[in-house]
């Protein structure tokens, strides 16, 4: 592989024939190589892509082959960009596509990158969604509405979100999480009037994504705390 020789010559009519003069592994990554034509670097890409193109030293570089090399080089750059993003944090397919679009890679290139990531099992929206739900439900009280919103924001699709919700979000768990959240909130609202407590608590629970049935259950469970007059606790409202 680490060979290079001048393969330039003249074709019919005196036209210069451009041939691959070297396939030279890079110093930084031996799994990548520079494709040289006439001693100059035409492109750099993985050995896998070079093998896919069946490139060899001495091969004539036609316009058609040059376009294939250029397309493979663009794919290589896009794939490396996606890998850098994924090395920093887990991402959904849509997030990967958005990152590639931000870097001006076309839809066709993004399609090929995403397909390759799925082949390597480096992209999995279902696994990502499960991780996201565990994170949302573990850190803060979150009802189905808020979970759906966060999942949509991360680029997950509706059917997958519904599937994950059916697996993870049980009514009893929602009630427990919402009740714990309500009791904690009420401890900061002791000096407020009962009507104000009720209104603000209901709004806070709704913003956390809890639905009507859970809201009704929780508001009934904490009714006495809402209507009580204990003024020992601070009345700071944490919105």
Beta strands, then each sheet from edge to edge (+ up, - down):
strand 1: 9-10
strand 2: 16-17
strand 3: 20-25
strand 4: 32-37
strand 5: 40-46
sheet 1: 1+ 2-
sheet 2: 3+ 4- 5+
end
